[in-house]
Each structure stands twice: as structure tokens, then as C-alpha cells.
């Protein structure tokens, strides 16, 4: 397996900079991994590819406005602190720009002094541990003054509207700094129609980190290290997934984040024995690439992914590299919109 085999050229104007006004009006490329057949539809046609007894597994993570722009206390220079995850007692792991100009002990103020931060230590992966101080509710203040963490290929400033559009309609559990974008295409009305068909909708949570945007750079992709991401899945939801499998329904993952949770928990000891089911939570850095035996994922709804990305490796393992790249070429020919705010692919 060579890294160069997972590269492709995409004209920059194919990268969606804004979402469609109607979520479910995006294009939908349907790829049958058994025979390589491709169909071109719209997302609202997805009901034609679902069956009573299937279950859609969705990721209920909620993206929070993780980018905070402030000023270094002494110099007044602009500083960005990108929140990654809380590590306890008002301390957060974060990315800091410009990091080299902010040694340990530096202080940053935000929102005219309503929030202050002190750089406490460096992390092993180049981040910082930052301690925050404020007299208000920290979470509410971040929601007010924070900026939506749009991915780096969206070449425009985040707008207030992005706080709603860079989010699934079913987002509930705050913690993601990147969105599970495969779910962007669902509307509440479409989800209700899917339920009425007899398809179960089963929620789990995985909080994506900025690592989702980082390409594989090592020449041997198998040596790439994923950043750990927190997940949780209730025993009730896991039971529904196993029951779907037992009665011959399909477990359909809405997004690569869901696949990584499903395949991580499938490795739990005695997981497939219902009497042993329990609430599961933890951290996964699972990197899926060819060859891989998928144990819980029967179909995958996803977007189009960046060259050399871990997500492209995952979908290429689920179908095949040949099928995926053939589908991508056809999507480019038909002017599909790519990446987070782009169109969808359903691999069945």
C-alpha cells in the first residue's frame, strides 16, 4: 500500500464554500460495492435505498465555537486559542497561534476582559494546556464569543449562520471541534419519514478532533497515528444494533465517525453476547485501511473526502480503492460539490 495511491486532483472550485439552502437537495452518488454500479440521485431519494428493519446509526456530537480570538496581555498582539478538549478544573488542551511567541506563563484576554487565559504547559503533540478564568458561565461565554471551527479548506471567515449550518439537525452532545458532515444532509422532516418507514434511528457520540483534517504524510500509511477521540454508546442503543443484525436488517453508518465507533466497540470482549451489553465510553484512535473486515457496518453514508486523508483510506477499505476512485472521477465529471459542505455518497 502506497500513500501516492490515495491521491487525486480536485479543482479548487469544486470545494464547497457554503452549504445548500435546502440540506436534502444535495446530490447523492449511490455506489453498489458488490458490482461497482453507480447511480446519481438527490439526497431526498435516499428513502428508496432504505428498508424496513434497517437502522441508521447517527453521531449526536454537537460542534461548539472552539476558536477564541483574543490579545496577549502585555503586547496586545492578536492570539487565537483553538479549544480541543477539557482536561479538568477550567484547564483545556488547545492549539495556540502564534505558539512560538507565547511561552508558558503568557496571559491572553478575550471579550474586553470578560475571559482570561494563561498558558500553563506544552503538550507532547505541540499543543498547550491553558487555564481559563471568568466570572460568567464559561460554556455560555464560549458560545457567545467563540467562532465556528470551519475546516481549513473553507476559504472564508466563519459567519454567524455557520453556527447552525455547520451542525447536524440532531446535534445534542457538545464536544466536537469538527462536524460529522455526512449527517448535514438530513432534515427533521426527512428523518421523520425514514422512521415512518420502519427504519430505526440509533444515536451514538464521537467528538471529532482537528486530526480529522490532517492528511497521512508517512510513506507507509500503516504507520500513521490517529489522534484519540472520545466516544460513548448506551447499552440500549447497542442492543438495537445487535437486534437489527439478528433479524437481517442492515446497520447503516451515517459518517466515518460512526464507523470508527462501531468497529471499535465490536472489538470489546464478548460484545456480541446481548446479556453482556453495557454502556460503553472511552477513546479510540482506530485507523481503518485495506484490508479490513468490517464487523458491524453494513452500509455507509458519507461525503467526499480529501486526498491522502484517513477518511479516504476508510471508505476505500469499505468498498475498494478502485471503486472509490472510479466514483470520485465520475463525481468530478458531473460537478459534485466536495468536502464538508458538499454532496453525499451512499455505499451499499
ChimeraX attribute file (.defattr): number of C-alpha atoms within 10 A of each C-alpha:
attribute: neighborCount
match mode: 1-to-1
recipient: residues
	/A:1	12
	/A:2	11
	/A:3	17
	/A:4	13
	/A:5	12
	/A:6	19
	/A:7	14
	/A:8	12
	/A:9	9
	/A:10	14
	/A:11	7
	/A:12	9
	/A:13	10
	/A:14	14
	/A:15	20
	/A:16	19
	/A:17	18
	/A:18	14
	/A:19	18
	/A:20	15
	/A:21	9
	/A:22	10
	/A:23	19
	/A:24	21
	/A:25	16
	/A:26	23
	/A:27	21
	/A:28	25
	/A:29	26
	/A:30	23
	/A:31	21
	/A:32	16
	/A:33	16
	/A:34	10
	/A:35	8
	/A:36	17
	/A:37	11
	/A:38	17
	/A:39	13
	/A:40	15
	/A:41	16
	/A:42	15
	/A:43	22
	/A:44	17
	/A:45	15
	/A:46	17
	/A:47	14
	/A:48	7
	/A:49	9
	/A:50	19
	/A:51	14
	/A:52	14
	/A:53	17
	/A:54	22
	/A:55	25
	/A:56	23
	/A:57	25
	/A:58	25
	/A:59	33
	/A:60	26
	/A:61	26
	/A:62	25
	/A:63	25
	/A:64	24
	/A:65	24
	/A:66	24
	/A:67	22
	/A:68	20
	/A:69	18
	/A:70	21
	/A:71	19
	/A:72	20
	/A:73	17
	/A:74	9
	/A:75	8
	/A:76	11
	/A:77	12
	/A:78	14
	/A:79	20
	/A:80	18
	/A:81	22
	/A:82	24
	/A:83	27
	/A:84	23
	/A:85	19
	/A:86	15
	/A:87	12
	/A:88	9
	/A:89	8
	/A:90	13
	/A:91	18
	/A:92	21
	/A:93	21
	/A:94	23
	/A:95	22
	/A:96	22
	/A:97	15
	/A:98	12
	/A:99	17
	/A:100	7
	/A:101	12
	/A:102	17
	/A:103	14
	/A:104	15
	/A:105	12
	/A:106	15
	/A:107	19
	/A:108	27
	/A:109	22
	/A:110	19
	/A:111	15
	/A:112	9
	/A:113	13
	/A:114	13
	/A:115	19
	/A:116	20
	/A:117	23
	/A:118	21
	/A:119	22
	/A:120	17
	/A:121	15
	/A:122	17
	/A:123	12
	/A:124	7
	/A:125	8
	/A:126	10
	/A:127	18
	/A:128	25
	/A:129	23
	/A:130	28
	/A:131	20
	/A:132	18
	/A:133	15
	/A:134	14
	/A:135	8
	/A:136	10
	/A:137	8
	/A:138	15
	/A:139	10
	/A:140	10
	/A:141	15
	/A:142	17
	/A:143	14
	/A:144	11
	/A:145	16
	/A:146	21
	/A:147	21
	/A:148	25
	/A:149	24
	/A:150	23
	/A:151	16
	/A:152	9
	/A:153	14
	/A:154	15
	/A:155	11
	/A:156	10
	/A:157	11
	/A:158	16
	/A:159	12
	/A:160	10
	/A:161	9
	/A:162	17
	/A:163	18
	/A:164	12
	/A:165	17
	/A:166	24
	/A:167	23
	/A:168	25
	/A:169	18
	/A:170	18
	/A:171	19
	/A:172	14
	/A:173	16
	/A:174	14
	/A:175	23
	/A:176	28
	/A:177	27
	/A:178	27
	/A:179	29
	/A:180	29
	/A:181	24
	/A:182	29
	/A:183	23
	/A:184	25
	/A:185	25
	/A:186	20
	/A:187	17
	/A:188	11
	/A:189	10
	/A:190	17
	/A:191	18
	/A:192	12
	/A:193	13
	/A:194	20
	/A:195	15
	/A:196	11
	/A:197	15
	/A:198	14
	/A:199	22
	/A:200	20
	/A:201	18
	/A:202	21
	/A:203	20
	/A:204	20
	/A:205	26
	/A:206	28
	/A:207	26
	/A:208	24
	/A:209	20
	/A:210	18
	/A:211	16
	/A:212	18
	/A:213	17
	/A:214	14
	/A:215	15
	/A:216	21
	/A:217	13
	/A:218	12
	/A:219	12
	/A:220	12
	/A:221	20
	/A:222	15
	/A:223	11
	/A:224	14
	/A:225	14
	/A:226	15
	/A:227	17
	/A:228	15
	/A:229	22
	/A:230	18
	/A:231	23
	/A:232	18
	/A:233	21
	/A:234	16
	/A:235	15
	/A:236	13
	/A:237	18
	/A:238	23
	/A:239	17
	/A:240	17
	/A:241	25
	/A:242	18
	/A:243	16
	/A:244	18
	/A:245	18
	/A:246	10
	/A:247	10
	/A:248	10
	/A:249	19
	/A:250	23
	/A:251	25
	/A:252	26
	/A:253	28
	/A:254	23
	/A:255	23
	/A:256	23
	/A:257	25
	/A:258	26
	/A:259	28
	/A:260	22
	/A:261	27
	/A:262	22
	/A:263	18
	/A:264	19
	/A:265	21
	/A:266	16
	/A:267	11
	/A:268	10
	/A:269	9
	/A:270	11
	/A:271	15
	/A:272	15
	/A:273	10
	/A:274	13
	/A:275	9
	/A:276	10
	/A:277	17
	/A:278	15
	/A:279	11
	/A:280	13
	/A:281	15
	/A:282	14
	/A:283	15
	/A:284	18
	/A:285	14
	/A:286	16
	/A:287	18
	/A:288	23
	/A:289	19
	/A:290	16
	/A:291	12
	/A:292	10
	/A:293	12
	/A:294	14
	/A:295	13
	/A:296	20
	/A:297	21
	/A:298	17
	/A:299	20
	/A:300	25
	/A:301	24
	/A:302	25
	/A:303	30
	/A:304	26
	/A:305	18
	/A:306	22
	/A:307	19
	/A:308	19
	/A:309	20
	/A:310	26
	/A:311	25
	/A:312	24
	/A:313	23
	/A:314	21
	/A:315	26
	/A:316	20
	/A:317	18
	/A:318	26
	/A:319	20
	/A:320	17
	/A:321	18
	/A:322	12
	/A:323	21
	/A:324	22
	/A:325	17
	/A:326	13
	/A:327	21
	/A:328	20
	/A:329	15
	/A:330	15
	/A:331	20
	/A:332	15
	/A:333	9
	/A:334	10
	/A:335	12
	/A:336	21
	/A:337	22
	/A:338	23
	/A:339	22
	/A:340	27
	/A:341	24
	/A:342	24
	/A:343	29
	/A:344	29
	/A:345	24
	/A:346	24
	/A:347	23
	/A:348	18
